[in-house]
Amino acid sequence: MIENTKTADNIRIPSGIPGLDPLVEGGFKQGSINLVVGTAGSGKTTFAMQFLIDGLKRGEPSIFVTFEEKKKKLYEDMRAFGWDLVKFEEQGLFRFLEYTPEQIKRVLVEGGGTIDSLITEMNVKRLVIDSISSFALLFQDKLTQKESSLALFDLINSWGCTAVLTSQAVQIGPDDLTSQLQFEVDAIILLYHFKKKGIRQRALEVLKMRGTQTTEKTVRLIIDQKGIRVNAAEIVTL
């Protein structure tokens, strides 16, 4: 079992993605907000859930907040990887929360509300919000989007969770991605699912991670019956 690793000035939380942690000095920073960006079918939700499963197996209470996924379908999809979310629910370790973007907006106004109480009650360690894109659509201008996103991040930081947020992209261009996001996160991980010579390929890139020495390479991403894994030895040309 891989344990949380401590460096000189921070604690690292394992991502749960085999092959990824050696690329980012042992995992995500404890209490950090990590954004996973990808196109449809790139594996964003699977990545986020695998992060939670890793924590649940360690006995870490976790919450999955979604604007888009239906509980029954998500549970069935995750069972294909051997992940029994019902079991963790029954143990009191896991909660699935289906929110509308408007409800999350109200959470900001209330300063946390019901979800704040639940996180405190459960002593939640890992949090996923899938996806932040739906929340951003509530706001018409970029300034309001940025202010609201920062307010949401401040709230997450106050909870002390290590969080993974997903974001839907029509296409991914590393050169202009950060300007499109319009808000600050601790890390951005890009998931690619592209066609090359008639064959769909998957890849992962760590675009940024604060306070972390990361690879500059785009590496092979694999999704199989066990979930997501990274082959850092295979460099992918986009």
Secondary structure, 3 states (H helix, E strand, C coil): CCCCEECCCCEEECCCCCCCHHHHCCCEECCCEEEEEECCCCCHHHHHHHHHHHHHHCCCCEEEEECCCCHHHHHHHHHCCCCCHHHHHHCCCEEEEECCHHHHHHHHHHCCHHHHHHHHHHCCCEEEEECHHHHHCCCCCHHHHHHHHHHHHHHHHHHCCEEEEEEECCCCCHHHHHHHHCCCCCEEEEEEEEEECCEEEEEEEEEEECCCCCCCCCEEEEEECCEEEEEEEEECCC
